[in-house]
């Protein structure tokens, strides 16, 4: 399954240019871009990602998996669905970018409670700003972070930043596997 996931990413998600034309969420400009939503929001891609992430985390018995909306959402849902089918349910949760402006004002959505053990998931990690924001919100809510998982690590400081913050970092792929860096 992991090889098929790699193929899907190469076929659909990786965009390359000879000039830095892609602006990243970190503000940096790049000669390549990983649009992983073309894979995470695909039935086959979601199925494979759900299975791969579930296999990576099932032995650590997490209560939930989630991260900053929007990149983490399909990964969380796919993992949760596969976990349910495997009779080892793991709940999905969403971290809003900002607290809800009405109602309860929640920043975390889902059936999670303080003390739950969770993995933060992310599609692409560059500097890890989104992952670390999600982890901080989750910790402030009272969740115990077991680690941060990314489908692709761009190898631009994210791993170091995550480890410096005290979290385990588990990338499925590194960008060098696609670009031959």
C-alpha positions in Angstrom: 0.0 0.0 0.0 2.8 2.4 0.8 4.2 2.1 -2.7 0.8 2.8 -4.2 0.5 5.9 -2.0 3.8 7.1 -3.3 2.7 6.6 -6.9 -0.5 8.6 -6.2 1.5 11.4 -4.7 3.9 11.5 -7.7 1.0 11.4 -10.2 -1.4 13.8 -8.6 0.1 15.9 -5.9 3.6 17.0 -6.8 3.9 20.2 -8.9 7.4 21.2 -10.0 8.8 24.4 -11.6 12.2 25.6 -12.5 11.5 28.9 -10.7 10.2 29.5 -7.2 6.5 30.2 -8.1 4.7 28.4 -5.2 4.0 30.3 -2.0 3.8 28.1 1.0 1.7 28.6 4.1 5.0 29.5 5.9 5.4 32.4 3.5 8.4 30.9 1.7 8.6 30.6 -2.0 9.4 27.2 -3.5 10.1 25.5 -6.9 7.8 22.6 -5.9 4.4 22.2 -4.2 2.7 19.2 -2.7 -1.1 19.5 -3.2 -1.9 16.4 -1.1 -5.6 17.2 -1.1 -5.7 15.6 -4.5 -4.8 12.4 -2.7 -6.3 12.7 0.7 -9.7 13.7 -0.7 -9.7 10.8 -3.2 -11.4 7.5 -2.3 -8.4 5.3 -3.1 -6.0 7.8 -1.5 -8.1 8.1 1.6 -8.4 4.3 1.9 -4.6 3.9 1.6 -3.8 6.8 4.0 -6.3 5.5 6.6 -4.7 2.1 6.5 -1.1 3.3 6.6 -1.7 5.7 9.5 -3.8 3.2 11.4 -1.1 0.6 11.0 1.5 3.1 12.3 -0.4 4.0 15.5 -2.6 1.1 16.4 -0.1 -0.5 18.8 0.1 2.8 20.8 -3.6 2.6 21.6 -4.5 6.3 20.9 -8.0 7.5 21.7 -8.1 10.0 18.8 -6.3 11.4 15.8 -6.7 14.9 14.4 -5.1 18.2 13.6 -5.5 21.7 12.2 -8.3 21.9 9.7 -8.3 21.5 6.6 -5.2 19.4 5.8 -5.6 17.0 8.7 -9.4 16.5 8.3 -9.4 13.8 5.6 -6.5 12.0 7.2 -8.3 11.9 10.6 -11.6 10.7 9.0 -9.9 8.0 6.9 -7.9 6.7 9.9 -10.9 6.7 12.1 -13.0 4.8 9.6 -10.3 2.1 9.0 -9.8 1.8 12.8 -13.6 1.2 13.2 -13.5 -1.5 10.5 -10.5 -3.1 12.3 -12.6 -3.1 15.6 -10.1 -0.8 17.3 -11.9 2.6 17.0 -9.9 5.8 17.1 -12.0 9.0 17.1 -11.3 11.9 14.8 -11.1 15.5 16.0 -10.6 18.9 14.3 -8.6 21.8 15.6 -10.1 25.1 14.3 -7.6 27.8 13.3 -9.4 30.2 15.7 -11.9 29.6 18.5 -15.5 29.4 17.3 -17.0 33.0 17.3 -20.4 31.9 18.7 -22.0 29.1 20.7 -19.6 27.4 23.0 -16.5 29.1 21.4 -14.7 25.8 21.0 -11.5 25.4 19.1 -11.5 21.6 19.2 -14.4 19.7 17.6 -15.1 16.0 18.1 -15.7 13.5 20.9 -12.4 14.0 22.7 -11.9 14.7 26.4 -9.1 16.0 28.5 -6.7 13.1 29.2 -7.3 11.4 25.9 -4.1 10.2 24.1 -3.9 11.5 20.5 -1.8 11.8 17.4 -1.7 15.0 15.5 -1.8 14.5 11.7 -0.7 16.7 8.9 -0.6 16.4 5.1 2.7 18.3 4.6 5.2 19.6 7.1 7.5 22.4 6.1 8.4 24.4 9.3 5.7 22.6 11.3 3.9 25.8 12.2 0.4 24.2 11.6 1.3 21.0 13.4 2.7 22.8 16.5 -0.3 25.2 16.6 -2.6 22.1 16.6 -0.5 20.4 19.3 -0.6 23.5 21.5 -4.4 23.9 21.2 -4.8 20.1 21.9 -2.5 20.3 24.9 -4.2 23.4 26.3 -7.5 21.4 26.0 -5.9 18.7 28.1 -5.1 16.1 25.4 -1.9 14.0 25.6 0.1 14.2 22.4 1.6 10.8 21.4 3.3 12.2 18.3 2.9 14.1 15.1 2.5 12.3 11.8 3.0 13.9 8.4 2.3 12.3 5.0 5.3 14.3 3.6 8.1 16.1 5.4 9.5 18.8 3.1 12.8 18.6 5.1 12.9 22.3 5.7 13.1 22.5 9.5 9.8 21.0 10.6 11.3 17.8 12.1 13.7 19.8 14.2 11.0 22.2 15.3 8.7 19.4 16.3 11.5 17.6 18.2 12.5 20.9 19.9 8.9 21.2 21.1 9.2 17.8 22.7 7.2 15.7 20.3 8.0 12.6 18.3 7.8 13.2 14.6 6.8 10.4 12.2 6.8 11.2 8.5 5.5 8.7 6.1 7.7 10.1 3.3 10.4 12.7 3.0 10.4 15.1 0.0 13.8 13.8 -1.0 12.1 10.5 -1.9 10.2 12.4 -4.6 12.8 15.0 -5.7 16.0 13.0 -5.4 17.5 15.9 -3.3 
